[in-house]
Structures are given as structure tokens and as C-alpha cells.
Amino acid sequence: MIPELAPWQQRAYDQAVATLAEGRLGHALLLCGPERLGKRAVAEALARYVLCQSRGADGRACGTCRSCRLFDARSQRDPVEVRPDGSPAHPWGHSAHPDYILVGYEWRLKPSPPKPRTEIVIDQVRELSERLALSAEHGVRIAIVEPADAVNYNAWNAILKTLEEPQPGRYLWLVASSPSRLPATIRSRCQRLEMRLPPRDEALAWLHAQGHDVDTAQAALDAARGHPGLADAWLRDGGLALRKEVAADLARVARGESGPIETAQRWAADEDAALRLYHAADLALAEASGLTDPARIRKLAQWFDAANRTRDLLRTTVRADLAIAELLVAWRAVPARQAPGQERGGNR
Ligand SMILES: [Zn+2]
């Protein structure tokens, strides 16, 4: 079964279903909004509904017709499946539904060990276009590209061609958290379905329903600046504790209580180094967002960029502790907050 939708996901879904009911759902849809809000869940639920052969008046798929059963069987597949002949499979598994096409990161099999690609390449898009054009059992075929912001520059022409020659009953849905990265010629041809951060009360109620107690949920939601999906992820994978640790480290480095080199060695010592840099960059961004002093905002923005660059460096052969130490030396040079008694880099 596909998961129950969160209230903010349900709103986006309902909007699309209403558009379909009015006969206004076009060939191309751009589903956008912040990462981890569940855009993919909305796209899947919508695909299941559009493909359903016995759609209810309540805007839900029946769940029992042949199409729904085929669709649901898909979710049981191993997400990191590779085809028996060794050719790459979709990391989320293949759809058992012949009229449902999902295109995302594939696996690069050579050199060994296999790794997922970091972009969606032209061969994938060509295959998508071919499959989308095939005849469909009930006249409907749906292709989803996610993340569409990872489509390779050369592959966009192939997508554009598909968008320019729409066929009846064929849908192409692009899912993106940074839609501005998509070419304007693509964006202008898509209907837009936008997902936004929910109101705080709704986010808290949802986090509570995920099993987090009220205080923890509030702290995580504050740290994630109102993003429930992020807060939930941080609570599940220890990200919130790590974030607090990073905030405390940054404060100590800024006050001169810890050395950049010693701190960098600790940050680089385990597999969480990239995650620490992610939180460090985000904490700088959070600090900057509440400020009015342009000089400090600029310094924090520069440091935010530097932290992200350092995170990219971790994937190269550069020595992680040295790269991080340089970043932390730069952190000391960011002018300190003026208000007395407030910690640098703390959670707000
Ligand atoms: Zn059905």
C-alpha cells in the first residue's frame, strides 16, 4: 500500500484531483516545493488515482481494481534492485504497472562497486519518451521524473520534444525542489502544482502522530524552521542531536574555547562529516536570517557557501580534517553577534 498522505500533501493532491475532475489537468505537470515535504508521495497517489479503473467520487482510487493492484504491487519491490542481466534498474524499483513509468537516479555499474548516478541522463529520457508513446491498456500512461532538477542539460531537449507533441491520455509529471533550475522553455509548458510548508499547528500535530512527544517535536520543528518532514527525519536519524552538537562546537570555536584543528579532527573522524557540514551551513543561514546588519549577513552568507564547498570536497581525495579546519578558522573571522550573553550558532 502507498502511505497515508499528510494534510499538506492531501491539499496538493485534492487540488490536482479537482483540476482533473474539471477536465483541466494538462499533459505536463510541474510538482514543486521544499525537499522532504513528500512531493513524490503526492505524485504517486495521483498516478494511482488517474490510472484507477473504478475511481470514487471521493477523489480516491478504489484500491481493488486490476490497475490499483498492479500499482500497489510495485511498492513491495526492493528499492535497490538491479536487473538480472546486469543493466541498471531504478533505485526505487520498477513499477509492476505497465502504464506507470518512473525515472530517477539510475545506477552506474562500472567501475565497481555500483553507485547511483548524480544526474538523470539523456538515454533515460529517450527511453521514457519511447515508453510513454506505446499504447496503453486503458488509454492512459503516466511518466514521473524525479528529481527533475537533476536532469542533465542535454536531456532537456528530449523532454521538450515530448512536451511539444502531447498525445491524448499521456501525462508527464516533473517533480522538483528547485524548479528554477529547469529551463524556462520547460517550465512554461507545465501546469504548476506547488507544495508549501504547513502551518505550525498542523506540522506539530503531524509530528505527534508520527510518535514524537510534544516537546521534542517543537524543538525539532524550530530547528528545521517549520519544516515537518525535515524535523521528522532529524528525530529519526539522530540529526537533531548532531545539529545541537555542531551548534555547540561552532559556539566554542567562535569563543576561542576550542581549536579549529582539534574540532575538525573530531568532525572528520566518522561518516557524519558531511552531515555536520550540512548542519553547520544551515545554522549559519539560520543565524543570518534573523539579522539586519548587512556586513554580518554577508560574512555569514560567504561562510555558508564555504561550508557547502567544503562538503563537496569531502567526496574528493582532499584530506577532510584539513579542509574542515580551514573552514573553522574562517568561522572565527565571522564577526560575533553583538547582543551580550547569546551563544553563537545556537539553535533558534
Ligand atoms: Zn482502482
Residues whose N, C-alpha, C, O or C-beta is under 5 A from the ligand:
A	BS01	ZN	C52 Q53 S54 A61 C62 G63 T64 C65 C68
